[in-house]
């Protein structure tokens, strides 16, 4: 995903219009349109809302509603590194909630927020496909198992020193790459709600 892309003015709005037009102005294409903007700019800038609403003949409130419902969408740029802590059932049973609380204090932002220096965004997911090795966390693109507070702090420090996050380690509980066939890393809690 692209991070921190500065969007401004008519150029951005023109790009949004072209994305909407590529979907034929079909209101059912709202999610693909938002995903395209997320992939391209790292967030859906508020300037896109009116353009999308007009192009799809939807209200701004409807667009806002969809963006706020799915945690995969954000209206502000994410930090250079995103730290996602799994709050799925398996991870919760081994201390994920405590790990999230630790992260909120040590990183200094709430879930869904980005540090003032733009280096780290703290987020949560509801399964990283690493259930047997919880609590699990994703730092950048790498998924780690058996993460406690001290380990999380070390991983975040490492990620800050190496934008994009540290490389994945072997599957030994010290750090794991996403398993083949595992759910896409970054699956959101909203996705979980949707699947119920
Ligand atoms: S519940 Fe946390 S990795 Fe599956």
Boltz pocket constraint, residues with backbone or C-beta under 6 A from the ligand:
constraints:
  - pocket:
      binder: B
      contacts: [[A, 86], [A, 87], [A, 88], [A, 89], [A, 90], [A, 91], [A, 92], [A, 126], [A, 127], [A, 128], [A, 129], [A, 130], [A, 131], [A, 132], [A, 134], [A, 136]]
      max_distance: 6.0
